[in-house]
Amino acid sequence: MSTAAAIEWASASYASPLCSTYRDCVIYGLTTAKCVKMTRSQRFRGIWVDHFEGQAFIPAGSTPPQWPDSKLPPAEWRAQYERSRAATIWLDVDPEKVPPNWHRSQQRAVIDFIGRKTRYPGHYGHMGMAGHEIVVDRIISLQKCPGAAGCN
């Protein structure tokens, strides 16, 4: 990619040219919504996979990406990993927006909410493991998945 093309891509993708600050010998990152361009608020429905260091959203009517099997040859593993990472959506949920009786930990839930999605693909979430991110602005409903095999 040429320098001009890289600058054009960066200016189209990022809302702020500076996505972190440095104070008192510490680097502070801005939230995704302050750093990259987001879509307008819209309604989303689907499954929230709430795990330690692994927030994911599976939109209603879609299936989760298939992460690669460790037995694949390296080139095939890497290609499958990139397809899965690009298809994953990180769900950014402020703990204050979650109902007070909700226990966040290793569970799946049916969620209906208003939020904003990153406009352009990239590396979002924990260690850049998602191709997009959605910031939850308001939760409309949140229910645990029914049964042990619910929401698969």
C-alpha positions in Angstrom: 0.0 0.0 0.0 1.4 3.4 -0.9 1.8 6.1 1.7 -1.0 8.2 0.3 -3.3 5.2 0.2 -2.4 4.4 3.9 -3.1 7.9 5.0 -6.4 8.0 3.1 -7.4 4.6 4.7 -6.4 5.8 8.2 -8.3 9.1 7.9 -11.4 7.3 6.6 -11.3 4.7 9.5 -10.3 6.8 12.5 -12.3 9.5 14.2 -9.3 10.7 16.0 -5.7 10.7 14.7 -4.5 10.1 18.3 -6.0 7.0 19.9 -3.9 7.1 23.1 -2.4 9.6 25.5 0.7 9.4 27.6 0.6 10.8 31.1 2.8 10.1 34.1 4.7 7.4 32.3 1.5 5.5 31.5 -0.2 5.0 28.1 -3.9 5.5 28.2 -6.0 4.3 25.2 -9.2 6.0 24.1 -12.4 3.9 23.9 -13.2 2.5 20.5 -16.1 4.9 20.0 -13.8 7.9 20.6 -11.1 6.5 18.4 -12.7 5.0 15.2 -15.7 6.0 13.1 -18.9 4.3 14.1 -22.3 3.7 12.4 -25.3 5.6 13.7 -27.2 4.0 16.6 -29.3 1.1 15.5 -31.1 -1.9 17.1 -29.3 -5.3 17.3 -30.6 -8.7 18.5 -28.7 -11.8 19.0 -26.5 -13.8 21.4 -24.0 -12.2 23.8 -21.2 -14.5 24.6 -19.8 -13.1 27.9 -16.5 -14.7 28.8 -13.4 -13.4 30.6 -11.4 -11.5 28.0 -13.8 -12.7 25.3 -16.9 -10.7 24.6 -18.6 -11.6 21.4 -21.9 -10.9 19.7 -23.6 -13.3 17.3 -26.3 -11.5 15.4 -29.7 -13.2 15.3 -30.0 -15.5 12.3 -26.2 -15.9 11.9 -23.8 -18.6 13.1 -20.6 -18.1 15.0 -17.4 -18.2 13.1 -15.6 -21.6 13.0 -12.2 -21.1 14.7 -9.4 -23.3 13.2 -8.6 -26.8 14.4 -5.0 -27.2 15.8 -4.4 -30.1 13.4 -4.5 -28.0 10.3 -1.3 -27.3 8.4 0.1 -23.8 9.3 -1.0 -22.0 6.1 -4.6 -23.4 6.3 -4.7 -22.7 10.0 -3.7 -19.0 9.5 -6.3 -18.6 6.7 -9.1 -20.0 8.8 -8.0 -17.9 11.8 -8.1 -14.7 9.7 -11.6 -15.6 8.4 -12.9 -16.3 11.9 -11.2 -13.2 13.4 -12.7 -11.0 10.7 -16.2 -12.5 11.3 -16.1 -12.0 15.1 -17.8 -9.0 16.6 -16.6 -7.8 20.0 -19.4 -6.5 22.2 -18.5 -3.5 24.4 -21.0 -3.5 27.3 -20.6 -0.9 30.1 -21.2 -2.7 33.4 -23.5 0.2 34.4 -25.9 -0.6 31.5 -26.3 -4.2 32.7 -29.2 -4.9 35.1 -28.0 -5.0 38.8 -29.0 -8.6 39.3 -27.1 -9.8 36.2 -24.0 -11.8 37.0 -21.4 -11.5 34.2 -19.3 -14.6 34.0 -18.9 -17.4 31.5 -22.4 -17.3 30.1 -24.4 -16.7 26.9 -27.5 -14.5 26.8 -30.1 -13.4 24.4 -29.7 -9.6 24.1 -31.7 -6.9 22.3 -30.0 -3.5 22.4 -29.3 -0.1 20.7 -25.7 0.3 19.7 -23.1 1.5 17.3 -20.8 -0.7 15.2 -17.4 0.2 13.9 -17.8 1.4 10.4 -14.6 -0.3 9.1 -13.1 -3.7 9.8 -10.0 -3.8 11.9 -8.6 -5.5 15.0 -10.9 -4.9 18.0 -11.5 -6.3 21.4 -9.0 -8.2 23.6 -5.7 -8.6 21.7 -7.4 -7.6 18.4 -9.3 -10.8 18.1 -12.4 -9.4 16.5 -13.0 -7.8 13.1 -15.6 -5.4 14.3 -16.8 -3.9 17.6 -20.3 -2.9 18.7 -20.7 -0.4 21.6 -23.9 -1.0 23.5 -25.7 2.3 24.2 -28.9 0.9 25.8 -30.0 -2.6 26.6 -33.7 -3.3 25.7 -33.8 -6.8 27.1 -31.3 -9.3 28.4 -32.1 -13.0 29.2 -30.0 -16.0 30.1 -30.0 -18.6 27.4 -32.4 -21.4 28.2 -30.9 -24.8 29.2 -27.4 -26.1 29.0 -27.4 -26.2 25.2 -29.3 -23.0 24.8 -28.1 -20.3 22.3 -25.7 -22.5 20.4 
